[in-house]
Amino acid sequence: MPELPEVETIRGELAARIVGRAFVAPPLVLDPRLVQRLFVQEFSQALLGQEISGISRRGKYLLFHLSGSLTLIAHLKMTGALLLSAAPFTSLRHLRAVFFLGGGLELRFSDPRRFGAVWLVLDPAEVLGGLGPEPLEPGFTPGVLGERLRGRKAPIKAVLLNQGVIAGLGNIYADEALFRASLAPWRAAGSLTAPETAALHGAVRATLAEALAGGGTSFSDYLRPDGSRGGFASCLQAHRREGQPCYRCGAAIARLGLRGRSAYYCPRCQGMPGGDGNG
């Protein structure tokens, strides 16, 4: 699933190409399930003629701010991609919608597993109101993170994936941040000490910033708007490296099932399940 670095990469690259352009024809919606809360015809008519005045991101959501006070919100979920092209589409494979923009550009919502969604709303809080703080914003401090972890008995990996706690983190960067901070993914979130919380805070911010600089991480489905892949996969230290040597200590990276997700960790740097998990 695209996480904060991937969605922010998409946001920046789309903004450079389509801000100031209008939707010049009704979108071709090939999968009505994509559109949330509105009938497809109502959605299409409301979008027609609207100009994109700006694009922002909140967590894993993209927000297209429109000239008529409406906001088009998109969530790519697990396998979605927004691809921009000046050439007419020639294949319907994996396409869920095509948006026709001024200047002959097409914005295509491709989504093999069809979990993605779009909303057209007056108030983005209708969709985004439950999200936690943005981890790269200045206001996200170690103290804020500590407050959001306090008293939580769930594993820290699971809590980091909770979008109501922190917005934008997913499997990849939760694993990477916990490895960087030398914290076991199964530790109770509320058990972290103040120094451990500060280390995790710094690890989250550094990991996300480095991934953003690399254009995000591509394994199979994540694509940038021009169809290219993110370049950060080669920089991963824990995620999906099961059996490979830890770059710090040489021990084999292990994988653990945790709350329905896989957690990748170094048993020497981060601890073993059943131990104290302090690394």
C-alpha positions as CSV (number, residue, x, y, z in Angstrom):
1,M,0.0,0.0,0.0
2,P,1.4,3.5,-0.8
3,E,2.4,5.2,2.4
4,L,3.2,8.8,3.2
5,P,6.4,9.0,1.0
6,E,4.7,7.4,-2.0
7,V,1.6,9.6,-1.7
8,E,3.6,12.7,-1.2
9,T,5.8,11.8,-4.3
10,I,2.6,11.4,-6.3
11,R,1.2,14.7,-5.0
12,G,4.3,16.7,-5.9
13,E,4.6,15.2,-9.4
14,L,1.0,15.7,-10.2
15,A,0.9,19.2,-8.9
16,A,3.7,20.2,-11.2
17,R,1.7,19.0,-14.2
18,I,-2.0,19.5,-13.6
19,V,-2.6,22.4,-11.2
20,G,-4.5,25.0,-13.2
21,R,-6.1,22.5,-15.5
22,A,-9.8,21.8,-15.6
23,F,-11.8,18.6,-16.0
24,V,-13.0,19.2,-19.5
25,A,-15.3,16.2,-20.0
26,P,-17.2,13.8,-17.6
27,P,-14.8,11.2,-16.3
28,L,-15.1,7.7,-17.7
29,V,-15.9,5.6,-14.5
30,L,-15.4,2.0,-15.3
31,D,-16.0,0.7,-11.8
32,P,-18.9,2.5,-10.0
33,R,-17.6,1.2,-6.6
34,L,-14.7,3.6,-6.9
35,V,-17.0,6.6,-6.2
36,Q,-18.1,6.9,-2.6
37,R,-21.3,8.6,-1.3
38,L,-22.5,9.9,-4.7
39,F,-24.0,8.3,-7.7
40,V,-21.6,8.2,-10.6
41,Q,-23.7,10.5,-12.7
42,E,-23.9,13.1,-9.9
43,F,-20.2,12.8,-9.2
44,S,-19.4,13.2,-12.9
45,Q,-21.6,16.3,-13.4
46,A,-20.3,18.0,-10.3
47,L,-16.7,17.5,-11.4
48,L,-17.2,18.7,-15.0
49,G,-15.6,22.2,-15.6
50,Q,-13.9,22.3,-12.2
51,E,-10.3,23.6,-12.2
52,I,-7.7,22.1,-10.0
53,S,-6.4,25.0,-7.9
54,G,-4.0,22.9,-5.7
55,I,-3.1,19.4,-4.5
56,S,-2.3,18.5,-0.9
57,R,-1.9,15.3,1.1
58,R,-3.3,14.2,4.4
59,G,-1.9,10.9,5.7
60,K,-2.3,8.5,2.7
61,Y,-5.0,10.6,1.1
62,L,-4.6,12.9,-1.9
63,L,-6.7,16.1,-2.0
64,F,-7.4,17.9,-5.2
65,H,-8.7,21.3,-4.3
66,L,-11.2,22.5,-6.9
67,S,-12.2,26.0,-8.1
68,G,-15.8,25.6,-7.0
69,S,-15.1,24.9,-3.3
70,L,-15.3,21.2,-3.7
71,T,-12.4,18.8,-2.9
72,L,-11.8,15.5,-4.8
73,I,-10.2,13.1,-2.4
74,A,-8.4,9.9,-3.5
75,H,-7.1,6.9,-1.5
76,L,-5.1,4.4,-3.5
77,K,-5.4,1.7,-0.8
78,M,-3.3,-1.4,-1.6
79,T,-2.6,-1.4,-5.3
80,G,-3.9,1.9,-6.7
81,A,-2.0,4.2,-9.0
82,L,-2.7,7.6,-10.6
83,L,-1.0,7.7,-14.0
84,L,-0.8,10.8,-16.1
85,S,-0.5,10.6,-19.9
86,A,-1.1,12.7,-23.0
87,A,-1.7,9.6,-25.1
88,P,-5.3,8.2,-25.2
89,F,-5.6,5.0,-23.2
90,T,-5.6,1.9,-25.3
91,S,-6.3,-0.8,-22.7
92,L,-8.9,-1.2,-20.0
93,R,-6.7,-3.5,-17.9
94,H,-6.9,-2.6,-14.2
95,L,-8.5,0.8,-15.1
96,R,-11.2,2.0,-12.8
97,A,-11.6,5.6,-14.0
98,V,-10.2,8.0,-16.5
99,F,-10.3,11.8,-15.8
100,F,-10.0,14.1,-18.9
101,L,-8.0,17.3,-18.2
102,G,-7.3,20.4,-20.2
103,G,-4.4,20.2,-22.6
104,G,-5.2,16.7,-23.7
105,L,-4.0,15.1,-20.4
106,E,-5.6,12.0,-19.0
107,L,-5.4,11.1,-15.3
108,R,-6.0,7.3,-15.0
109,F,-6.9,5.5,-11.8
110,S,-5.4,2.0,-12.1
111,D,-6.1,-0.5,-9.4
112,P,-5.7,-4.3,-9.8
113,R,-7.3,-5.2,-6.5
114,R,-10.0,-2.5,-6.7
115,F,-9.9,-1.3,-3.1
116,G,-9.2,2.3,-3.9
117,A,-11.8,5.1,-3.5
118,V,-12.6,8.7,-4.4
119,W,-14.9,11.2,-2.7
120,L,-16.1,14.6,-3.9
121,V,-16.9,16.7,-0.8
122,L,-17.4,20.2,0.4
123,D,-15.7,19.5,3.7
124,P,-12.6,17.2,3.7
125,A,-13.1,16.5,7.4
126,E,-16.1,14.3,6.4
127,V,-13.5,11.8,5.2
128,L,-10.3,12.8,7.1
129,G,-11.6,13.8,10.5
130,G,-10.3,10.8,12.3
131,L,-6.6,11.0,11.2
132,G,-3.8,11.5,13.7
133,P,-1.0,14.1,13.3
134,E,1.3,14.3,10.4
135,P,4.7,12.9,11.4
136,L,6.8,15.3,9.3
137,E,5.1,18.4,10.5
138,P,7.0,20.6,13.1
139,G,4.2,20.1,15.6
140,F,4.8,16.4,15.8
141,T,7.3,16.3,18.7
142,P,8.5,13.4,20.9
143,G,6.1,14.7,23.5
144,V,3.1,14.4,21.1
145,L,4.2,10.9,20.2
146,G,4.5,9.9,23.9
147,E,1.0,11.2,24.6
148,R,-0.4,9.2,21.7
149,L,1.3,6.0,22.9
150,R,0.6,6.4,26.6
151,G,-1.4,3.6,28.1
152,R,-1.7,1.5,24.9
153,K,-1.2,-2.2,25.5
154,A,-1.2,-3.1,21.8
155,P,2.2,-3.9,20.1
156,I,4.0,-0.8,19.0
157,K,4.0,-2.0,15.3
158,A,0.2,-2.3,15.4
159,V,-0.2,1.1,17.0
160,L,2.1,2.8,14.4
161,L,-0.2,1.4,11.7
162,N,-3.3,3.0,13.3
163,Q,-4.0,6.1,11.2
164,G,-5.8,7.7,14.1
165,V,-2.5,7.7,16.1
166,I,-0.2,8.8,13.3
167,A,-1.2,9.6,9.8
168,G,0.7,8.1,6.9
169,L,2.7,5.2,8.3
170,G,2.2,1.6,7.0
171,N,4.0,-1.7,7.1
172,I,7.2,-0.7,5.3
173,Y,8.1,2.4,7.3
174,A,6.9,1.1,10.6
175,D,9.3,-1.8,10.3
176,E,12.1,0.5,9.2
177,A,11.5,3.0,12.0
178,L,11.4,0.3,14.6
179,F,14.6,-1.2,13.3
180,R,16.3,2.2,13.3
181,A,15.2,2.8,16.8
182,S,16.2,-0.7,18.0
183,L,12.7,-1.4,19.3
184,A,11.0,-4.8,19.2
185,P,7.7,-4.6,17.1
186,W,5.8,-6.6,19.8
187,R,6.6,-4.2,22.6
188,A,3.5,-2.7,24.2
189,A,3.3,0.8,22.9
190,G,2.7,2.2,26.3
191,S,5.8,0.6,27.7
192,L,8.3,2.8,25.8
193,T,10.4,5.0,28.0
194,A,10.9,8.7,27.3
195,P,14.3,8.0,25.6
196,E,12.9,5.2,23.6
197,T,10.0,7.4,22.5
198,A,12.4,10.1,21.5
199,A,14.5,7.5,19.5
200,L,11.3,6.3,17.7
201,H,10.2,9.8,16.9
202,G,13.5,10.6,15.3
203,A,13.5,7.2,13.5
204,V,10.0,7.8,12.0
205,R,10.9,11.3,10.8
206,A,14.3,10.3,9.3
207,T,12.9,7.1,7.6
208,L,10.1,9.0,6.0
209,A,12.3,11.9,4.9
210,E,14.8,9.5,3.3
211,A,12.1,7.5,1.6
212,L,10.5,10.7,0.2
213,A,13.9,11.8,-1.2
214,G,14.1,8.4,-2.9
215,G,10.7,8.7,-4.5
216,G,9.1,6.0,-2.3
217,T,9.4,2.2,-2.4
218,S,8.2,0.0,-5.2
219,F,7.8,-3.7,-4.9
220,S,5.0,-4.5,-7.4
221,D,2.1,-2.0,-7.6
222,Y,3.3,1.4,-6.6
223,L,4.0,3.6,-9.6
224,R,4.7,7.3,-9.9
225,P,2.4,9.3,-12.2
226,D,4.8,8.9,-15.2
227,G,4.7,5.1,-14.7
228,S,8.2,4.9,-13.1
229,R,9.1,3.1,-9.9
230,G,10.2,4.5,-6.6
231,G,13.9,4.1,-5.8
232,F,14.0,3.4,-2.0
233,A,13.5,-0.4,-2.0
234,S,17.3,-0.9,-2.2
235,C,17.7,1.2,1.0
236,L,15.4,-0.9,3.2
237,Q,17.2,-2.4,6.2
238,A,14.5,-4.7,7.6
239,H,11.3,-4.8,5.7
240,R,11.0,-7.9,3.4
241,R,14.6,-8.9,4.2
242,E,13.8,-12.1,6.0
243,G,16.9,-14.4,6.1
244,Q,19.3,-11.7,4.9
245,P,22.1,-10.4,7.2
246,C,21.4,-7.3,9.3
247,Y,23.4,-4.4,8.1
248,R,24.4,-3.5,11.7
249,C,25.2,-6.8,13.3
250,G,25.1,-9.5,10.7
251,A,22.3,-11.6,12.3
252,A,19.6,-12.9,9.9
253,I,16.5,-10.6,9.7
254,A,13.5,-12.5,11.0
255,R,9.7,-12.2,10.3
256,L,7.0,-12.4,12.8
257,G,3.2,-12.6,12.4
258,L,1.7,-9.7,14.4
259,R,-2.0,-8.7,14.5
260,G,-2.5,-10.1,11.0
261,R,0.6,-8.4,9.5
262,S,4.2,-9.4,9.1
263,A,6.8,-7.6,11.2
264,Y,10.4,-7.8,10.0
265,Y,13.1,-7.3,12.7
266,C,16.7,-8.1,13.7
267,P,16.6,-10.6,16.6
268,R,20.0,-9.3,17.9
269,C,19.4,-5.5,17.5
270,Q,15.7,-5.5,18.5
271,G,15.3,-8.6,20.7
272,M,13.6,-12.0,20.5
273,P,9.9,-12.7,21.1
274,G,9.5,-13.8,24.7
275,G,12.4,-11.7,25.8
276,D,12.4,-8.2,27.1
277,G,12.3,-6.8,23.6
278,N,14.6,-3.9,24.5
279,G,17.2,-4.7,21.8
